[in-house]
Amino acid sequence: MITDAVVPFLKINIIIRIYFHTVPFQCSNTVYLPRIWILTLKSMMRMPKMSSRNKKWIIALVILLVAGGTMIWYLFTLKYEDMSSVKADYNVQAMDFIKTFQQDMTAANKKYAEKIIVVNGMVSAIEMADTTANIKMIDTTSGAYIIFAFQQQHLNEAKQLKEGDQVSIKGSCSNGAFSHILETEYISFKRCAINK
Amino acid sequence: MKKSILSLALVLATGLLFAQKKTTTSAGINFDATTSLDALPKAENKTVIASLDTKTGKLAFEATVKSFTFSNPKIQEHFNGKGWMDSDQFPTASFAGSISNINDVTFTKDGIYNVTVKGELSLHGIVKPIETKGTVTVNGKSIKAAANFSIKLEDYDVKGGAIVAGKVSKEPTISVNAEF
């Protein structure tokens, strides 16, 4: 018996069924085409009155549309990988890394910006702000620092750290810059995780 | 003599305790340029540098453009690319201004204070005056500043086919929050 309470679940079920029967989906790096697409292609192959030349054109057009649609779908659903499974381009010591930026900011940015880097050093500060916990490694002589913003799924790793902990953090280096507010250099990282 | 040394020490101690310039390196800026056609162009930056002078009301922000994180890598690539933010050429965005009614905020008394912020926003190498409403929340030792406003991308020479096609808002909303 269908009661009012069941209706929303039925609606969701119908939406899911329509989605999976009309949109291609990916599983284990393989893209599966919905059955309706395959049936359409097969029926077109069987069209009796159409010349073989026209058939070929229509099939080519359908393949193009399918390829284009799949490409658009792929681009729209693209997500960043979990940082823990991304291979690092560089492995550096925090204080040496800061010095590299202080010596030549342009060259350092050219080399390291948007690269995946493992930084080894001591936690100088943990800055909590709302749901965020950023980790800082500070050069106490100059005040220059590296700041790491963690990937959502690794936020708890940052919250568990304490000042003075020796740590290895992997993340995407945004770039280094000079702060006119703090009058010192800083290097910011995004999508970080503890390097295990 | 003893009294004057004591008074001087008291003044110095008070000055240190209530330092006027507060700073943070973990302020946040959210950027939302979503439209009915596309829900992807929105990003956040959680490593923004900010300062607030509680006496003069001077307020400043510095954000690394490449630190704005999107959920989709392709959108992030476009955001930093040529014609958009050109983040290789213009790596930082900044704001320098002040809270014009700073005297309305009592930093020693808990509460939410409505403020008006005026200043200049530097984005994509272009500097434009900006004025917005915001709030300052005082809770014990914590001072939070927050504001929401929108900008016209064309004012900052940010153009692109996706803006014309309606997939990216011409006037994205920007939310700023900082805890000092």
Chai-1 contact restraints between the chains, C-beta under 6 A:
chainA,res_idxA,chainB,res_idxB,connection_type,confidence,min_distance_angstrom,max_distance_angstrom,comment,restraint_id
A,L75,B,K74,contact,1.0,0.0,6.0,A-B,restraint_1
A,L78,B,N72,contact,1.0,0.0,6.0,A-B,restraint_2
A,L78,B,P73,contact,1.0,0.0,6.0,A-B,restraint_3
A,L78,B,K74,contact,1.0,0.0,6.0,A-B,restraint_4
A,Y80,B,P73,contact,1.0,0.0,6.0,A-B,restraint_5
A,E127,B,S26,contact,1.0,0.0,6.0,A-B,restraint_6
A,A129,B,S26,contact,1.0,0.0,6.0,A-B,restraint_7
A,A129,B,E179,contact,1.0,0.0,6.0,A-B,restraint_8
A,T132,B,K46,contact,1.0,0.0,6.0,A-B,restraint_9
A,N134,B,S26,contact,1.0,0.0,6.0,A-B,restraint_10
A,I147,B,T25,contact,1.0,0.0,6.0,A-B,restraint_11
A,I147,B,T47,contact,1.0,0.0,6.0,A-B,restraint_12
A,A149,B,K46,contact,1.0,0.0,6.0,A-B,restraint_13
A,A149,B,T47,contact,1.0,0.0,6.0,A-B,restraint_14
A,S174,B,T64,contact,1.0,0.0,6.0,A-B,restraint_15
A,S174,B,K66,contact,1.0,0.0,6.0,A-B,restraint_16
A,S174,B,S67,contact,1.0,0.0,6.0,A-B,restraint_17
A,N175,B,K66,contact,1.0,0.0,6.0,A-B,restraint_18
A,N175,B,P91,contact,1.0,0.0,6.0,A-B,restraint_19
A,A177,B,P91,contact,1.0,0.0,6.0,A-B,restraint_20
A,A177,B,T92,contact,1.0,0.0,6.0,A-B,restraint_21
A,S179,B,I49,contact,1.0,0.0,6.0,A-B,restraint_22
A,S179,B,E62,contact,1.0,0.0,6.0,A-B,restraint_23
A,I181,B,I49,contact,1.0,0.0,6.0,A-B,restraint_24
A,I181,B,S51,contact,1.0,0.0,6.0,A-B,restraint_25
A,I181,B,A60,contact,1.0,0.0,6.0,A-B,restraint_26
A,I181,B,E62,contact,1.0,0.0,6.0,A-B,restraint_27
A,S188,B,T47,contact,1.0,0.0,6.0,A-B,restraint_28
A,S188,B,T64,contact,1.0,0.0,6.0,A-B,restraint_29
A,S188,B,S67,contact,1.0,0.0,6.0,A-B,restraint_30
A,K190,B,S67,contact,1.0,0.0,6.0,A-B,restraint_31
A,K190,B,T69,contact,1.0,0.0,6.0,A-B,restraint_32
